[in-house]
Amino acid sequence: MSLAILASRALYGFQTQPVRVEVHVGPGLPAFLLVGLPDAGVRESRERVRSALLSCGYEFPAGRITVNLAPADLPKDSGRYDLAIALGILLASGQIASVARKNTEVLEITDRVFVGELSLTGKLRTIKGVLAIAMAVARESPGVNLVMPSSCAAVAAQVPGLVVHAADSLLEVVEELSGRGAMRQAQPAPPVSTVAVQPCLSDVHGQEAGRRALEIAACGGHSMLMCGPPGVGKSMLAQRLPGLLPPLSPLQSLEVAALQGLIGQDAAPVACPPFRAPHHTASAPAMIGGGGWPRPGEVSLAHHGVLFLDEIPEFLRTVLESLREPLEAGVVSIARARLSCTFPARFQLIAAMNPCPCGWAGHPRKTCFCPPSRVEAYRRRLSGPLMDRIDLHVGLSAPQGDWLAMAAGESSAAVRQRVLECRQRQQHRQGCINAQLEGAMLREHIKLDDKGSALLRNAGERWAWSPRVMHRLLRIARTLADMAGSDAVSVAHVAEALQFRPAWDIH
């Protein structure tokens, strides 16, 4: 009898931690002890492993089995440790003649990481978060191979520089370690077609101001709030934004797919930016993420994409206020009694609202019966700090004239080409989009002349804007200059940027 040591991975939100699976089989009364802060899902692996070993024709040692999942102070969840535990028992009991032997007492496999849940028949079942685990192994343990179930190995193989071995059952892995067989190397899943049917911007008629604001938002990555009566095209404009954005880079695609995998939707990475539109009844944990074992929320599932909040005043106040930190930092930190974790949340917020509870305030042909106090209370559901963090504030009005006779506007393809050129200019100049300019970079790349500075300063003093609002106006002016192909930000660009901070949203 001896000690076997294998490597596995624990998953905490979007981060993973290496776990050292130590299995000791010794004399004594029959017992199966599992230590290392396991939860119920991990503790139940004792019965899964026992049945899987017997079903595959191996003996279950009639001695004292102790399994330690180190480090001992980190909580462990799920059944992804089943494969490592079962292999450790076989190694420690001498049922596998492995080349991993260091001495007569300790056997250790250092060049592989084992993750997989066992069924009672010894088959390997799909696990969650395979892309997050694969990315962490490739980044932190170069040269180490990953062994996992065949059902999810093709997804993990998308990670560059990582060798993934796929197995259908425990028996296949044992045959590989014994030298009697070889597991197949997983090949990346075939790329998903990125030619998805996207709504075209030409479907939006008679909203030139909204189309202009949407293009500015796409070019600079700016957040946007649209206010207008029902049916003027707010939702249509928001749904067409992903079709204007550039495709995701390979790394961004992997991150988006990894976040989807954390909620059980493992799939091959795609190049299309995600679009999330939660209902206004969504809770704060659903929006930000949470749970006993934290899961990503809507803001993280919209990472590198668009988060659309329709009827934003109808969301709970706590939900809206929870958006303030991720809008600034691009990450969400969730703390629980047992653990804390961080999810990426670099999303583009697009919101829509009516001008009043009934929706008809300011409409040229319909009458609003909302008293002024109710209209004011409705608009004040959006706090000043949240409004400060939204770059573009756009007022949309009902189209005038014969809507059916209006000519279609530019298509998404034509606008998207301009967006690509504008973003390439930003990446070449500063290495990021304008919405992410901060501190010294903001001062370096946005230098106003005397007229532009005076105009912005006077507007800020008149409306008592905070420095955060002034910075966001500077970023919009920089985007307008890029759209015009200008290296310098002129007073005309500042003047147009000021149009996206109307007086109705002043708190």
N, C-alpha and C positions, 0 to 999 in steps of 0.2 A: 504494500500500500504506500501511496506517496501523495505529493501535492502537484496539482496542475494549475497553470496560470494562463489565462487568455485575455484578450482585449475586446471591449465592446464600447458602446457610446450611450450616454444619457442625453436626453433632449429636454432643454428648458426654454420654452418659447422658441425663439429663432436661433438660440445658441446651443451648442452641444459641449459636453464635458467627457473626457476619456474616463472609462470605468474599467478597473482591473478586476476581473472575475477570478477569484482564487477558490479552488475546490480541493478539499482535503477529504480523503477516504481512509478511515482508520478503524481499528478494532473497537468493539464495544457493542452495547445494545443497539439494535437497528433504530436509526433516527435520521431525519433529514432536516437540518437546521439552516435557515437562510437569514443572514444578518447584513446590515448596511443600509438601514432605513428603507426597507422595501414597503410599498403600499400593497393593497389587497391584490391587485393584478399581478404583481411580482411574486407575492407569497403563494399564489395559486399555481405558479410554475412548477411547484413540487409535484403536483399530480399530473400536469401535462408532460413533464420530463419523464416521470416514471412510466407512464403509459406508452410514450413515444419510444423509449428504449426497448421495452418489452415487445412492442409491435414490430420493431425493426430486427428482432431476433437477438438482441443483446441482453446480458444479465444486468439486473439492478442489484448493486452490491448490498449484501446483507451485513452492513456495518454502520458505523457512525459517519454520516456525510455532513460536512460543514461547508457551506458556500458563503463566501464573504464578497460583497460588492463594494469595492473601495473606490474613492474615499468614503469612509463610514458616515461622515456628517452631511452628505448630500442626499436628498430624497431621491428615490428611484420609483419609476412608474412603468406601466405597460408590460407586455410580454416579449419585448425585443431582446431580452437577455436569455430566453429559453435555449437558443442554439448554443451559446457559449457555455451555459451551465451543463447541458447534456454532453457536449464534447469534453468538458472538464472532468465529468464523472467517468467517461470512457477512458480518458488518458490516465487519470489517477488510479483507476482500478486495473490498468494494464490491458485493456481490451483493444487498444490501438497501439501498434508498434510505430510510434512517430519519430521522425528525425529531429523533433524539437527537444529531445532529451538533453539536459545540461549535466545532470548527474543522476545517480540512482534514485534520488528522492524527489527532485523537482523537475518538472517538465513545463516548458514555457514556449508559447508560440508568439513571436514578437513582430512578425512581418505581415500579420493579417488582423483585421477587425471583423468580428462576427456579430451580426444583428439578424434576428429573425424569430418569429413566434412559431412554436410547434403546435400542430394538432395532435390529437390522441393517436393518430395512425403514423405519426412521424413525418407527415408532410409539412412543408414550410409555408406559412401564411403571410399575406401582405401586411406590412407595417406602415405607420404614418411617418411623415417627415423624412422620407428617404433622401430627398434632394438636400435638405438642410444638413443631414448627417454626412452625405457624400461631399458636399462643399467643405465642411469642417475637416474631414479626413484628408482631402487633397491639399488644403491650406496648411494644416498644422502637422501632418505626418506624411511628408512626401516619401514616396517609395513604398508605402504600406498599401496592401491590397484590401479590398472590401469584399466580404462574403455575405450574400443576402439572398432572399427568395427570388426565384426567377420572375415572379409576377410583377416585381417592381425594380428589377435590376436594370432593365433597359432605360428606365427614367434616370437612375443614378449614373449610368454610363454617359450621360450627356455632359458631365463635369469634365473639363479638359484635364489631362494629366493623371487621371485616376483609372486604375485597373479594377474592374468589378467582376467577381466570379458569381455566376448564377447557379443555384441549386434548387431542385424541386423538393428534396427531402433530406432528412438527416443522414440517410444511408449514402447519398451522393457525396456529402462532405466527408464522411468517415472513409469512404473509398479513396478519396483524394489524399487525405492525411496519411492513410496506410500505404500509399504508393500503388494501389491496385487499380486506380482509375484517375480520371482527370475531369474536374468541373469545366464547363465551357465558360469562355470569357464573354461577358455580356456586351452586345453592340448597342450603340445609341439608338434610341427609338427614332423611326423615320420622322423627318421634320413635318410639322403640321403646316398645311397650306396657309400662308398669310394673306391670300387673296380673299379675304372675307368680304361679304356684302355689307358695306358701311352706308348709312344714310348720307345722301348727298346734300350739300349746302344749297344747291340750286332749288331744293324743295321749299326753301324759306322765301316767301314773297313779301316785299314791301317793308322790310326791316333793315334798312341800310345802316342805321346806327348800331343795331345789334350785331350785324355781320362785321362791321368795322371793329367793334369791341372784341368779338370772338377771335378775329385774326390777330389782334394785338395780344390777347391772352395766349394764343397758341405760339406766337413768335417769342414772347418773353417768359412763358411759363407762369403768368400772373393769375391770381385768384380773381373771381368775378362774381358780383351780385347783380342780378337783373330784377327790376321792379316794374310791373305793368299789369294791366287788367287781364282777366282770364282769356285764353285763346289767342294771344298776340304772338306766340311762337317762342316762349321762354324755354320750354322743354325741348322743342325741336332744335333750337340752337345748341343747347347743352349736349344733346345726343349726337350732334355732328362734330363735336370737338375732337374725339379720338381719331376721326378720319383726316384731321388736319395735322396731327402730330407726327413727328418722325418715328420710324420703327425703333423698337428697343434694341439696345446693343446685346451681344450674347450674354454678358454678365448680368445685365438688367433682366433679361428673359429668365435666366436661372433663378434670380432672386424672387421674381414674381411667381414662378412656378413652385419654388420652395415654400413660399408663404401659403399658396393654395394647398400644398401637400400637408401643411400643419392642421388643416381642417378636414383632412381625408379626401382631398381632390387631387391626388397625384396625377400629373399628366405631363406630356412633353412640352418643353418651353415653346412659347409663341412670340412673335415679334410685335403683335398688336398691343398697344397700351391698354391696361384694364380699365373698365368703366363700371363703377359701383354706384347704385342709386337706392340706398336704404329708405324704407318707409318712415314717415315722420313719427311713428310710434316706437321706433327703435330705442332701446335702453342704452345707458352709458356703457356697460360692459360690451354690448353688441357693437357699439360704435368704436370704442377705444380698444377693446379686448379685455379679457379677464377670465375668471373662473378659478377653481381650486388649483388646477394645473393650467396656467394661463394659455389662452388661445388668441390668435390675432383677431382684431376687430375690423370694421369696414375701412378705417383709415389706413390700416396696414395692407389689407387686400387691394386697396387702390394705389399701392406703392408704385411709383413711376407711371401713374395713370391719372384718371379723373375721378373725383368724388363729387357726385351731384346730389345736392339736397334741395328737393322741390318742396315748396311751401315751408321754407325754413323757419318762419315764426311759430309754426305748429309743433316744432320739436321741443322737447323738454329743456328747460333752462340749464339744467345740469349737463345735459348732452352737448348743448351748444358751447357752454363754457369749457368743457373738456377738450374742445378743438383748439384752444388757444396755444397750448404748448406745442403740439405737433405741427401746427402751422408755422411756428417760428423755428423749431429745432429739427423737424424732419424725422423725429424718433418718438416712440412712446415707451415710457418706463412704467412697468407694473410691479408693484411690491405686494407680496403676500407674507403671511406669518412664516411659511415654510421656505419661501424662495422669492427672488425677484428676477425679472428678466426684461429685456429690451427688444422691441420690434421696430423695424424701419417703417417710416410713414412719410415719405417724401411724395406727397400727392398734390394735385392741382384742384383746389376747391372751386366749384361752380354752384352757385345758389340762386334760387328764384323765389320771389314773393309777390303777393298782391299789394297794391297801395293801401288797402284798408281791409277789414274783415270781410265785407261783402264783395270787394274786388273792383268796384266801379267808381272809386274816387278819381276825379279828373277826366272821366270818359266823356267825349263830346256829345254822345247821344243817349247815355243811360244815367240815371240818377242814383247817387249814393245817399242812403238814409242813415249812415253811421254818424253818431254825434262826434264832435271833435275830440272829446276826451277819450272815446273808445279808439279812434284812429291813432291818437298819440300813444295810448297804452299798447296797441298792436305793434306799432313800429319800435317801441322801446323794449320789446321782447328780445331784441338784438342789442346786447350791451355795447357800450362804447369801446372797450378793449377788443371785442371781437370785430366790430366794424373797422377799427383801425388796422386790423390785420388783413382786410380784404382790399386788394389793389384797385380794381375797376368797379365802380358803381354806375350802373347803366339803367336809365329810365326808358322804358319802351311804351309806345302809345299805339292805339288801335290804328291799323292802316286806313288811309283815306282813299276814297274812290272805289272803283270796281276791282275788287280783289281778284276775281277770275280773269280779268283782262290784263293783269300785271305780268310783265315779262319776267322770265326766270333769271335769277342772278348768276354769278359765276359758280362753276362747279367746284366741288371739294378738291378735285385734282389740280385745278389751276391755283387755288389758294394754297394748297399744300406745298406746291413747288416754291412759292415765295417764302413760306414758313421754313422750309428746309434751308434755303439760302440764307435767311436771316439767322437761324440758329447756328449754321456753320460759321458765319461771321463772328458770332459771340464766342463760340468755342475756340476759334483761332485767336481771338484777341485776349480772352480772359480765362478760358478753360472751363467755363460754366455758363448757364443761361443767366439772363439779367435778373430774374426773380431771386437768384441765390447770391447776388452781390452783397457783401457785408464789409463793414469797417474800412480798412485801408484800400481794399479793392474798389469799394464804392467811390471813395474820393479820387482814386487814380483814374478810373475809366469814365467818370461823369464830372466833367469840368464845365461849368456854365460861364457864359460871358456876363458882362455887367447887367445887360438888360434882362437876361433870363434869371439871374440871381435876384434882381430887384423885384421882378414879377412874382417869383415864388415866395420871397420874404414878405411882401405885402399881403399876399393871399393867406399865408400862414398866420400873420398877425391879425388879420381881419376875422378869420374863422377860428382862431385859437387852436390850430392844429398841433398835435404832438409831434416830436421829432420822428416817431415811427411813421406817421403819415407823410411827413416831408420826405423821408427816405424812400417810401414807396412811390411817391410822385416822381422822384428822381429816376427810379428804375423804369417807370413807364416812359418817361421822356427819353431815356436811353434806348428803349425798345423802338419808340417812334423814329428816332434818328437812324437806327439800324434798318428799319423798314424803308426809309427814304434813301438808304445808301450813303448816309452822311457819317463822317468820323466825329464831327463835333455836334454837341447838343445845343441847339439854337433856342431863341426865345419862342419861335413858332412851335417847337416840340413841347416846351414847357406849357404853353398856352393850351395846346390840345390835351395834355395830361391833366390839367386843372379841370377840364370838362367832365372828368370821370370821378369827381368828388363833389356831387351836388349838395345843396344846402338841406335837402329833406332828411339826410341821414345824420345831421348834427345832433349830438346828445348833450 
